[in-house]
Amino acid sequence: MADAGVSLHVLQKVAGHADSRTTERYLHPDHSEVTGAGDKLSGLIRSRSGPALRVVGE
């Protein structure tokens, strides 16, 4: 649901958590989201003649 854009507040209510930090513990980013964010940052850095970045830790 989070990947579909449902807000943390709504996810918290659906899960029945009293504290949003509990809900956050269950949120894991989609690998494509992490890769996409890295690609965007790499594009920004490359545009300034900097090094490319890559996703690590898999």
Stockholm file with secondary structure:
# STOCKHOLM 1.0

chainA/1-58         MADAGVSLHVLQKVAGHADSRTTERYLHPDHSEVTGAGDKLSGLIRSRSGPALRVVGE
#=GR chainA/1-58 SS CTTTTCCHHHHHHHHTCSSHHHHHHTCCCCHHHHHHHHHHHHHHHHTTTCCCCCCCCC
#=GC SS_cons        CTTTTCCHHHHHHHHTCSSHHHHHHTCCCCHHHHHHHHHHHHHHHHTTTCCCCCCCCC
//
